């Protein structure tokens, strides 16, 4: 029974982390759930991409380790796990019920690809407007954002690395925005369309969570998230720069 409870607690923490939950919140939730399930001598160390947990009692010692290689933002699943921990703390469910509830939380559906594509395209157009774009830049940012979303979906299904995906996404977006210049004429400002389309790829969540982890004195997790955010920003810059250099070399587009 203790091993089942430990397994449930660790899987709950993993679910939170891999769906965008903060490190400190995942650790607090796991400790609450372990205490509510009567797991004695529970100790846990949570990182951005890993969980190390153990339970000690007179019957012996158990341990569990989980690796979280990828993070997808699905706050509905995070909230479902939080709700489960509150029910356990209030004594409203037992271990079998908690296992079933966790399975339901993990199975909550994500938004379909069409919704993601539309959200990315509309978001790109809105950012293009916020950065001073007129109708040509807004329309171009919309289609560049749509192309980005399609590329990300294609690369994710193919298992392409995140680094190459970010570089390719930025390059495609920049190329489309530069290619639209002859269509719109002299008044068109390609950089405004480019930055609008790029904003949907920027690591805002990672950067925000890095700062929160650092403020909470979780320096290791904060540094990992901060490095991840800087790596993504560097990849986007590389994609834009390489496309501009290629366009300048081949077509004479000014840098």
Residue, then its C-alpha position, 0 to 999 in steps of 0.5 A: x500500500x505504501x508503494x502504491x501511495x508513493x507511486x501516486x504522489x510521484x506521478x502527481x508531481x510529474x503530471x504537474x511539472x510536465x504540464x507547466x506547474x511551478x517547482x515549489x507548487x509541485x513539491x508542496x502538493x506532493x508533500x500534502x498528498x503524501x501526508x494525507x495518504x499516511x506515507x511515513x518519512x516522505x522526502x522529496x526533491x523536485x527540479x525543473x526536469x526531475x523528481x527524487x522521492x523516498x519514504x522511510x518507515x519500520x517496514x523498510x524504505x522505498x524510493x522513486x525517480x522521474x525524469x521530465x524531458x519535455x514541458x507542455x503548458x496545460x494548466x487544466x491538468x495542473x489544477x486537476x491535480x491541485x484539486x485532488x490534493x485538496x480532496x485528499x487533505x479533506x479526507x474526501x477520497x481514498x487511494x483507489x479514488x485518488x488513482x482514478x482521479x489522477x488518471x482522469x487529470x492526465x487524460x484531460x484533452x489538449x486543444x486540437x491542432x486547428x485551435x492552436x494554429x488559429x491562436x498562433x496566427x491571431x496572436x501574431x497579428x495582434x503582436x504585429x499591431x502592438x509593435x506599430x504595424x499597419x494592415x500589411x504588417x498585421x496580415x503578414x504576421x497572421x500568415x507567418x504565425x500560421x506557418x510557424x504553428x504548422x511547422x512546429x506541429x510537423x516537427x513535433x510529430x517527427x521528433x525534431x529537437x527543440x533547438x532546430x525547431x526554434x531556429x527553423x520556425x524563426x527562419x520561416x517566419x522571417x523569410x515569409x515576412x521578407x518575401x511579402x515586401x514586393x506585394x505590399x510596396x514601399x510602405x511595408x515594414x517587414x521588421x514589425x511583421x517579423x517581431x509580431x510573428x516571433x512573439x508567439x515563439x518567445x519563452x515567456x512562461x519559462x522566463x516568468x517561472x525562472x524568476x519565481x523559482x529564483x525569488x523562492x530561493x530555488x536557484x538550481x531550478x530557476x537557473x535551468x529555466x532561465x538557461x532554457x529561456x535564453x537558449x530559445x531566445x538565442x535560437x530565434x535570433x539565429x533563425x532571423x539572422x541567418x535568413x537576413x544574411x541569406x536574403x542579403x547575399x542572394x537578393x540584396x535585401x538590406x540588413 
